[in-house]
């Protein structure tokens, strides 16, 4: 039997050239439309500017590596989703990236907020976010988390298991509260995405199965409970989804369930949440729909299916996260070493090592996610060269940008910018190899503001009881 290395998919085609979708650019300095935040431009001298600041000045103030959030871009995307889905409840999915500053921006732009852990809920509450506009997710909510949610007055809880219903009933009786709940269901629709982020097929940890009958049982149980107030159904089909195709079947099955519930109880459920998972462009191969296109497409699907089942349109919710935070963020790194590797057949690949890696962006290693990159501190007339941007960690799968074209004259000390870093980079970051996590800064109108400060070795070692 042959055993593949744990990073097998990364190494399996190590001798191949660029993937078929990656075209050699005529200008390796170009900032491709759709990949970068709204204020990303090349200045008069060729250096990239973000929020009105040259990247070298951002690094001078914040250090390298650093996550940079374009405040105007983030706020603009939040407002766009609110406008496109007018009449819906729009919840920003905090798991994509959340901090006290982000929570305040979300609230100021009129969005609600989804959280899925004790830490995220605590951040939101300490930032002053209106608890009534918070939704709580999670497949294994602890009693401590549920108690905080109930005492704080969280607006809705998305219930994920029969055990959770029992916990809520017990805590509700103890605290004399009756929370609004939605039942999370699995529709059996698998989004066209990576296995680990497709969340509506049957064989996974989230929700109650529709086809297995558990969803209807959970709905009826909550409907008859004196301690929870059933308001609707929640469905989520996956992540990095570019169009509404996957939602059509999921919506049909979910509305059929609402119809079955109405037949069984005589009550029409008032709310339906279609979840999130709306994708962004990380590379030129990605072509996500706009918020307005998604809104029109989803409305047509819902209205059609409601007519088919004889239901009134419920109050609708969605949960964009990455679609708001992702493009607003750019990761800046500094080149440390450069190595050319011969692939055979006259082909080669340049390995460019930077001062970050899988500890600040695990997605390429975890999902084989693709990213783009440019030299940001200057422009170059050198020929584009097939390159791979890798990190500093002791791991063969420590790849940040698997395939990209960068100028042949790239050198040590150059700044490399990676777009799409606002979502699931800092929020999934680790301290692998005892590496402190980079800071997050916001840029706007030529100013830098710290959102999350840079970790230090002292921060890490303070947790090591053996070094006290």
LUMFI-497969 format. One record per atom (N, C-alpha, C, CB): x, y, z. Coordinates in pm, whole numbers, plus 50000, padded with zeros to 5 digits. Each point is the difference from the previous one (the first is absolute). Glycine has a CB too. Example, Ala and Ser with C-alpha at 12.3 -4.5 7.8 and 13.67 -1.06 7.14 Angstrom:
BEGIN
513194943150780499115011950000500905012050000498114988350125501545022249803500825011950006499235010950073501184993749785
***
This chain:
BEGIN
500854988150000499155011950000500885012450000498164987750122501485022149797500755012549993499345010450088500774994749767500015011750316499475010350088500485013649953499944983950194499115025249788500365013549955500345008750119498524997749800502435011050185500345009850102498775008250034502385000949919497525003850205498825007750042499785012349914500364991850230500695013249710499855011449908500024995049856501115015450168498414972349811500114993549870499435008049887499904978950117498925027149901499395007449891500835012049960497764992450078503015012850015500865011349970501204995749919499255011150210501274977049821501224995549935499754991149879501105001550219497634994349760499734989949899500425004249861498124992550140501735020449827500365004549866501185009650004497634997149929503315000150159501125009150020500845001949875500034993250236499864997349669500815001349880499245006649885501264979950073497515024449953499235006549894500305014849999498194982850019501485023649870500165014449989498765006750058501484997849794498225014350159498875007550054498694992949969501295021349974497704980250111498684994149971499415006549875499634995350246499434997749693499485004649872499305013550010499744976349934499695026850183499265012650012500925012050014498154987350106503115010549933500915011150026500735004149872500294992150238499355019449710500635005049879501195008950036497794998849878503235000250041501165008750020499605014449969501604981149942498575027950153499535013749978500935007849908498934999550224500505009949706500855009149921500675010150090498504997049803500885005750314500545009450097499864994150139499445019649851501654975650206499974993950133499775010250111501524982449914498505030550051499785010450101498525003750016502285008749948496904986949958498605004449997499244995150122500085000049750499045008650300499084996450108498684996249933501135015750171498614971549818498854995049924498705004250068501374980549919497725025150002498715004250053499284988250064499855018049824499534984750290499234989850068500754992550107498744998049796502595002950204500784992750100500355008650121500924986249816499155027050163500575008750102498955009050064502154999549877498155005950238499095009250066499865012949919500624990250224498355017349807499645011449919501035011049989497754994750061503125006850039500985010949997501384995449958498705011050177501444976349782501304994849957500365005549862499634979050136501465028449858500465005949874501525000049998497925014649983502644986849898501435002649986500205015150002500374978749866500515025950220500295014350006500855004549883499854998850247500465014149750500765005649889501344993149981498885021850040501754973750069501294993349991499904985149982500895017750140497884977049851499814985749979499714992150126501485002449810498675003850306499744992850125498494999050024502205008150094497394980549959498594998350033499635008550120500064976749906498755029450085499435007650110498714993150045501025021749914498754977950216498774995050058499475010550096500764975849977497995028250006499435010250088500765013049995499224982050146501425020849740500745012549985501424999550052497865011350017502614976950022501354998650057500854990549917499075004450228502204999049746500924990449936500204987950090501165018749878498994969550062500124988050081501275000350086498734987449826502315019050125501225000550080499795008550126501384997249792497765012850198499715008150119499154992150099500135020949862498944971050085499204991550088500904990450076498045001949844502914991950084500924990750066500925007350097499924985349798500485026850167500845007850092499285002450132501125011049803497574991350189499235002650122499594987150073499185021049894500464968750029499404988150061500904987849998497835009049933503244991249988500874988349989499514990449893500575002550240500224987049738499704989949900500174986250062500755015349813498344975550157498815001349916498885007450072500634978949884498365025250039498895007450059498764998049914501595017150099497284981649967498715000049930499515014649996499444975950075500165028549807499535013749983498544999949957502345007849940496794998450138498585000849968499675014049948499454982650176500025018149706499585012549937498635003650058501334995149785498645014550306498765003250072498875004249906501385006750195498915002049710498955004649909499474988549916501065022649994499814968249967499574988649922499094991050083502125001149866498284995950257499204991650088498625006250022502094991750114497905021049922498725006750025499155000449873501085013850179499574988749708499265000749875499364986749964501545017749925499164971450096499434986849970498864996750096502234992449913497925011250213498914997750095498755007549956501674996950186498505015549775498865008149955499394994349872501045020250106499804975249802499514994249875499114987850027502055008249883498374983150209499194988350032498695004050067502094986450024497975023650061498775004750065499035005649897501295005150209499225002549695499145006049897499474989449903501315021450019499564969349940499584989749905498914991150060502285000349898497814996950231499054991350066499065008050091501674981349990497895030049961499065008350075498734991950030500925021149891498644979550234498844992350042500384986550060498705011349825502564984650158500514987950063500755003950128500184988249775500055002150311500955001950109501374995549949498204996450180502765012649823501354996749954500914999050122499635011849777500914976350244500894997350113501424998649948498144988650129502785019749920501414998249969500524987850075500315024949961500294965749968500534987850062501345003150065498804985649831501195016250300501185004250072501154990149995498515012450145501204974949825501094990249996501015003349891498444982550087501155025049810500955003449893501105009050052498174997849831501475011850251500955008250076499225009150092501704999149814498665000650313499295008050098500985006050100497974985649973501795026850060500725007050106499055010650053502324995749896498095011150209499175010750053499725010749896500924995550225500115008349700499845010249897499064995449890502305008450050497884979249904499144994749894498554999450048501924986649908497855009250215498644999450053499355013949997500654980650146500115029649888499445013549998499715004649857501265005350211499634991449695499735003649860498724993349951502475002749958497384984550074498824992549955498735006350056501364978849988498665024750138498825006150061499725013749940500464987450212500585020449766499825013449944499464999649857501865007950145498424981549782499494998849862498644993349995502354998949920497074998150197498634995250005499814985149986499435021549910501654970750095499884985549988499854993650136501365000649792498084987350207499984991650119501304992050003497454998549997502714993150105501274993050018499764985650042501115021450061499564969549869500014985950039501284996850074498564994149803501324998750307501164995050073499824985150023500385022550112500724970449914499884985450017500904994550109499434998649761500955009750335500804995150112499875009650117501624988749841498845006650274500005008650119500895012149977499584980150147501575017849789500915011149974499405010549909501884984450031497505011149858499405009649907498855007650065500664985149809498515008050266498895006850068500535010250100498554979749970502505016750102500585009250098500575012349933500524980750148500185017549739500525011549926498865009349959501924986149915497025008250030498875008149954499375007950114499584983349820500205010150293499365006850113500905010750059498724979150049502575018049964500915010050055500195011949905501164981850126498625015749745500085011149903498745008550001501514986149859497505009650218498765007850009498984996549893501335017950098498844970549836499044996349896498664996650065501874991449852497075013350087498644997650050499714985150000499235022549914500604971750203499814985650012498784995149922501085000950223497915007549767498784996149929500264998049851498665012550169502464992749780500344998649859501084989349977499405024049967500834967650134500994989449990499304986549982501605013350144498934978649764499574986249986501124990850046498475006049808501174983350260501004990850056499954986549929499845011750222501284984649719500164987049933500874990950086499755010949774500394976650178500914990550064499374986450016501085018950119499674970549852499454986550010500184994050139500484997149758500285009550330500234994550134500105011750098501194979449907497735028050106500005011750087500024995450146498745013449827502234991550247500124996350140498935006950083502474996749971497354998350150499055006550091500455014250031499404977650100501915024549913500525013450026499645009549887501874990250133498295005349743499675008449885498515002949994501944990349876497234999550141498555002249994499535008950114499734977749891500865020750227499615008550113500325014749970500404980850159500795021749785500355013849966499045005449895502414995350053497284996649846499105004549894498625003550057501254985849835498265006050253498675002250056499975012150093499564975649982501465025950101500015011450092500265013249927500804984750180499945014749709500295012149924498835004149911502414993950004496684996749969498865003049914500304998749852499225015050175501624975049789500304997749859498704998049921502234989750063497725016249819498765000449925499494986749951500685022149935500214969050027499554986949954501124989950016498425010849837501184976850185500944988950014499664989749894500285004150250500724992049671499804990049897500314986550062500585016349812498394975750208500104987450075500504989049908498145007250153502814984949900500704990349915499844985650044501615017849953497784979550163499894986250046498904998850104502434996249954497114991450067498994997550104500585003050138498924982549855502365014850164500635003150128499945014950028501524980349974498685027749923499955014450019498605004750036501885002549838497114991650101498625003650035499774997550148499224994549767501244994050282499824996750141500735010050090499784975849938501455028150024500745009850078499265013450004502154988549939497375015549945499295012849994498734999850084500925003749772498374985350226498764999150080500325000850149498934986049819502115007250221500375000250142500485013950043500624975749985500265030549933500505013250034498905010649989502284993149921496845005449981498905009549986499105000050122500094996949754499634991250297499184999050121500725006150120498914979349909502385018050101500785005150112500095015349998501314978850000498865026949880500215014549988498725007649967502314995149925496604997750060498705006249968500075008149870499475001050246501124992949651500055006249868499544989849897501905015550070497624989549816499534991249892500615005049870497814994750122503355000149841500715005249884499354996249868502084999050134498115009649766499624996849863501024990249943498885022649969500654966749967500904990249943499624996849856500394990450228500625006449692499834994249868500634986250002499995022849886499404967850045500554986549989500904999449877497974990050117503295006149904500904998449885499774986349938501715015350105498074984649763499724987649930501084997349896497545003150039502634984249929500864996049889499094995649886501914993150155498305013049731499094998149887500414988849906499475023850017501754971050000500494989949909500585005749872498334984950094501795028449901500595006649883501455002950032497795010149930503124984849988501435002250023500505010749904500304976250077500135035049979500515011049918501274995749928499005016850158501264989349727501214996949923501195007050065498664997349785501864996550318501075006250077500824988950064498635020950044502354982550035500834989950066499184992150101502035014449968498284972850047499244991350089499865005950141500804980449868500245026050181499985004950137499125012250020502274990950025497385015949866499175012050014498664998649930502085013550016497594974349939498664997149950499204994650117500834995249762498125012050279499384997250129498554995849993501575016050093497914980249790498604996149993499804985449961499485023449941501604969350024499834985849973499754992850132501495001549796498024986350195499514993150119501104995850097498134992049862503025003850087501044994150084500925010850056499884978949866499605029250224500805010350065499355004150131500835008249777499835000550297499625002050140498885010050022502304994450054497345013749848499075010950025498544996049978501795015849934497344989150150498585000349974499234986950011500585018249859498124982950112499074988950000499684996149856499025007450222501014979849748499754995349865498525001449963501924984050022497835021749860498635000649949499574986249953500325024049931500514969649988499614987249941499844989150105501185006549791499584994450317499894990050105498865002350097502394997249979496935014350009498855002950085500335007050129498974980549902502335020750130500365006350128499625014850005501884983650020498175023149865499715014349998498555002850039501745003049822497334989550121498595002250034499734996850147499364994549763501274994950287499854996550142500495011550088500294975549945500875030350022500555011150079499095012249993502334991449958497145011449927499085011549986498764998150086500825003849766498594984650228498794997550079500315000550149499084985849814502065008950224500375000450142500145014450049501194978049975499515030449949500185013850042498685007749998502354999349913496804997549990498705006549991499174997450126500064997749749500074990350306499224996550118500675003550131499044982149868502135023950126500755003050123499575013250062501934987249908497995012950221499675012350072501235008650023498104988250111503115006549859501245007050036500745005749880500154985050194499485011349684500615005949881498905004649906502054985350024498255025149900499045005549905500494997349858499305018050165500104972349771500424996149866499555010749900499874975450061501115030249865499665010349901500314995949858500425016850175500384972749805500304996749862501024989249981499425022749950501094976849926500934989749956501255006749944498094984049949503025009650075501295004849948500614989249913500365014850203500184989449683500684990949908501295006549952497804989749928503265002350061501285005249950500624989249915500355015150202499964987849670500414989449909501504999349976497825002449894502975007050159501434999249980500635013849992499694978449883501545022150066500745012549995500675001849864500384998650247499995013949724500645003649874499114995949882502294997450106496425006649904498994997149899499825012349912498834983450154501175014749715500045011349907498655003649939502304993449952496684998050060498725003149937498884993950084501075000749770497715000050179498834995550077499574985749965499275023750012501464969549900499554986849955499804990250114501195004149788499764995650305499894990650110498865003050095502414996749980497145015850020498945004050092498634995449952501375019650066498494977649804498674996949947499434987450063500625011049786500154978050209499524987550057499915001050152501014987449808499985019050255499995001550145498775007750047502504999350002497165011449926498835008050036498724991949982501215021049934498724971549957498804991849977499804990050114500325002549751500764991050291499884990050107499675006550133501624985249879498965026650144499745007050126498565005050006502415006750011497084998849879498625004849998499014988450004500755020249872499624968550069499144988150015499904996250147500654991949770500475009150301499984997150144499105009950074502324990549984497755022349979499135009950062498534996749972501805017549977497924977749902498634996149965499554987950082500355008949768500544981450250499674988350081499745003950146501384985749847499435023750202499805004750137498645006850013502495002950028497145005149873498715006850004498854990049998501015019749885499134969850035498974989649996499874992950134500434997049755500725000950311500004992650126499495008350117501894986649914498345026650083499695008450116498965010749974502294995850074497455007249799499095010949968500645013650010498184986050079503155014449942500735012650019501025001849887499694998650253500365013549691500995003349898501225006250067498205003449825502954990650153501225005650059500315013549935500894976750048499455033350032500155013549943501365003249939498385006750166502694985349861501335003949955500734988549930500105016450188500734987549715500874990649931501355006649978498044988849887503025004650158501375004949981500704990749902500085010150233500424995649658500674992049898501514998950021498235007049843502274998350269501414998850031500855009349917499604976650063501665019849925500955008649928500804991849902500135015450196501194986549808500874992549911500265006649867499174980150110500455032649876500175006849872501495002649976497725010750021502754985649859501415000049972500565013349952499734976649948501595023950045500725011749950501044995349899499635012650218500954996849712501054996949903501365000450070498615009549811502054978950194501384999350050500995000249884499214987150200500345008149684500854999449881499175004049878501434981650103499225019349784499315003449876499064988949955501945014149935498134974250125499124988849966498655000850070502024986149966497855023150131498785001250079499105010949944501244992050203497465005249791499055010049948498735000050082500944997149770499115008450351498815000150085498945009849951501464993850191497295003149839498905009049968500035011950095498624980849913500785030250046499895011750087498894997850102500845014949816499174993250288498954999150102498625002449939501645007750174498265002049735498715003049938499524988549912500575024350006500354969349920499624988449919499544988450089501645007249823499064990550287499604989550092498645002950061502414995450049497365017149987498715003750059498864997349904501155017550138499034986549736498954997649901499794985049977500565021849890500524970850098499894985749976499344992550114502015001849861498385001550262499424993450116498535003650016502245000050110497415012549865498605004350011499124992349902500755022950074499754975349804499234992649900499794985550042500915015049821500154978950232499894986150045498984998850112502384995849934497715013050164499124999350117498565002449960501875007750146497895002449772498625003049960499404988549920500555024549997500244969549916499524988749920499644988250090501415007649807499454989150288499764988550086498885002650100502394993649974497495018750072498895003350091498664998349928501495016250124498444988049751498764998249924499714985149984500395021749877500644970450097499814985749979499444993150124501885000449835498525004350282499544993750124498855007550067502314991350030497225019349906498895007650057500355007150129498494983849896502765021050114500465006950120500195014849972501134979150078498635028950026500385014149994501515001050011497795007250100502775002849834501465001750012500355003150145500175008249760500754983950302500415002850138500965011850007499694975850056500585028850065501075009750021501314992949974498655013350170502174992449742501194993149951501285005750061498794995149789502204996350227501305004150052501104993749917499065002350231502095004549764501224994649942501175003850090499045001349765502114992350210501155001750089501305001649922498804986550173501405024549756501295002049932501105003050099498795008549799502354985250184501165002850084501195003249913499134984950179501415004749756501125001449910499735010649893500594976150042498165024649908499675009349892500185014550042498404983349912501585019350218500215013550052501445002050045497605000850072502904989950009501325002050060501154995849910498954996750220500814993249693501094994449921500725009949911498784979250006500515027049897500685009249909500535012550068498544991549822500935011850295500465011950072501394998150059497645005450052502844982249954501284997350066501114996449902498724992550197502465012449832501214996849925501094996050098499375016149813501324973050159501134995950083501295004949935498744979650085502115026749995501305004749952501114991750065499085023449966501844972049950501144991950044501285005849944498554979450014502585016750045501315004049951500784987749957499995020350151500624980449731500754988749945501294997950079499025004549772501264982750261501214996850074500994991749922498665001050202500874989149721500884991949917499324996949867501074990050206499745007049693499514996949865500764987849949499415024349954499844966049991500634987649957499334995249872500584994050239500215002649660499484994649876500104984850002500665021049876498254972350089499944985350001499704995149859499224999850242501624991549706499804994449867498934989150007502405005249936496634995549973498904990449998500184989349894498525017950084502484983749831500194990849889499305004949875500214981350162500245013749726499385004049875500215014749969498334982250034502705023550021500285014149974499165009550082500644993449776498585001450320499155008550083500625001750139497964992349872501735018750188500485002750136498965008250074502414999149924497725001150206499135008150084500865007450101498054984049970501635028350053500725008150098499264999650133500905015049818499804981150286499454999850135500425012850072500054974650008498965032950034500255012850067499524998850144499765013149783501174987050311499664998550141499825013650065501274978450009497655022850066499675012750065499954998050151498715007549797501075003450274500084999850147498684996350068501765017149982497344976749945498774994650057499874985649960498895022549995499864972749989499814986349958498694994350047502424997350003497554989550013498764993250033499475003850138500744981349855500075024650230499495004550129499125012349986502044990750108498155017149786499135011749982499014998249886501835014250088498294974949834498974996449902500074985049976500125023049890499034969750178500014985449992499204994849881500244999350247498985009349686499074995349898500674992649884498575019150063502574985449885500624992249892500374985850043500865021349908499634977050213500354986750049498764991850035502155009450087496824997349966498814993050048499054996549887500245011850215499544997649694499014998349893500624999749860498375011350147502944989649842500645002249870499485012749935500294975249972499425034950110499475012649951501045007449917498495001450199501055005149695500885007549911499955014850034499664982949819501495023850166500115014350023500805006349887499854996750250500175016449749500795007849904501035008150078498075001149835502905004750092501025008250065500635009449899500454981750166500035029649885500795009449919501135005550086497985006149857503074998750075500995008250070499355013550025502004988049893498065016750231499215011850037500825012650021498414984550102502905014249923500775011950034500635006849879500444989650218499375004449662500575005849879499354993449880502205004950116498095000049765499624993149877501274994949933497945014649971501884976049937501154993749934499704997949853500674988750216500365012849703499904997149857500474985949967500335024349953500104968250149500524986649977498884990649958501815004050169498564985349762499024990349951499314993050115501374996849792497325000550195499294992350103500544985850006497955014149966502244981050156500564986750022499074991950090502355009049973497414978549989499154991350082500624998650139499214987549794500015016150306500535000650136499044993550098501225021049944499334975350170499214994850112500445007450125499734976949891499325029650175500305007550122499784990750118499335022249895501744975750182499954990450110500395007050130500554981049843499165012150269500245005950129501284995350066497585001950024502585001750102501234997250074499904987750090500475024349992498414968650000499784989050095500654987049956497875010850064502394980750033500644987149974498944989949957501815005150170497684997149709498904992049948500005001349849498645003050212501394985649717500035000449854498755006149940501424980150007497485019150064498755005649950499795014550036499074977650016501975028950033499905014150041500055009049875501094994850225497795005749706499905007649875498945010850016500714979949863499645032450101499055011150005499335002349865501375010450181499424989849714499475001649864500624989049915499685025450025499514965149939500514988049934500565003049862498344986650126500945021049793500465003249865499695014549968499654976249929501385031250033499825013849960501185004049912498695005450211501145005349714501115005449921500475013050065499104989449787502175010750249500615011950057501225003849916499194993850233501225018849768501145004349917501284992150031498985022749989501774974949907501224992150013501025006450093499604991649771500365021650241501025006850081499595001850146500725011549794498344980550253499625001150140501234997950088497654991949948502405015250163501214999650082499655000050149501275011849818499724984550262499835000150145499665014250046501634980650026497385020350061499575013050051498805005549928502325004250062497314990249822498795004549931498774997150085501104996149777497895012350206498724998150069499054992949903500345020750145499064968549901499004992749922498645002150063501704982649929497315020749989498635002050046499134988749950500325025050002498834969850087499074989249968498595005050028501734982050055497405018649843498635004850021499114989350062500285015449807498524988650232499034990650054500364994850137499484993749771501315014050304500514995250129499155004550119502275000349900496605006050075499195005050110499164989450068499955021349885499834967550046499154989450056500804987350021497995010049889501824983750225500574986950030501524999749990497914990149918502735021150105501465000250013500345002250146500305009049764499485003150286500255002450143499074991650087500755023349946498014974550010499064992650084500384985350014498225015849929502574978749976500444986150008501504998950030498194993949839502435017050195501455000150022500394991950123500115022549890501134972650110500524992050110501385004950040498684980249920501885013250178501365002950045500954988749966499075014050183500694979449705500854988849960501475004449998498114990349862502755000650187501445002950016500245011750095500384991449769498695010650325500125011150095500175013549926501024984250169498155017849732500055012249921498915009650046500944987349804499385024550242498975009750039499155003949878501515008750184497214993349839499105003849891500185014749963498354982550076501505020849794500185013849956498895009050052501164991749796499075021350198498965009450040498995001949887501625011550153497244994249882499025004449902499875015150014498744977850005501425029449884499865014450004498945004349900502415002750071496945008249959499055006149907500665012149937498024991950134501745009949737500515011849931498825007849943502204988349944497925024950068498965008849946500555014249991498174985350096501655020649787500375014149981501425003150046497605005950029503344985049941501395002450032500374997650145499965016149819499184977150255500304997350142499944985050027499065022650065501784973250031500034986050045499474999350142501984994849850497114995850176499484997850134500094985250032498455020049981502064976950136500134985950039498654994350038502345004250079497314984449861498784992650037500344989150100498985004949774502044987250193500524989950092501515001450000498054984049959502555017650157501445002450006500784987349967499625017950171501644983949793500874988849970500294992150127501035012749808498894974250184500424991650112501525000550014497994985049967502475013050153501434999350026500354986350058500105025050040501194971949961500434987650064499634999950147501874998149837498185013550227499605000750140498534996050018501715018250037497444985849865498594996050007499884984849999499325021249884501444972250028499924985649988500584993150121500135002349754501035002250289500704993150109499315002150134502135002749875497045007650137499275002450124499054988550031500185024649961499414967649937499104988850022500734987250035498435010749842502884989050147500804988050020500354998750149500935001649765498334989650305500204998750145501414995050032497554995450027503084997649878501344994950026501085010649993499244978649910500415033550048500985010849992499785010850105500184995449758498905002150333499705010150104501155000650101497514996249971
***
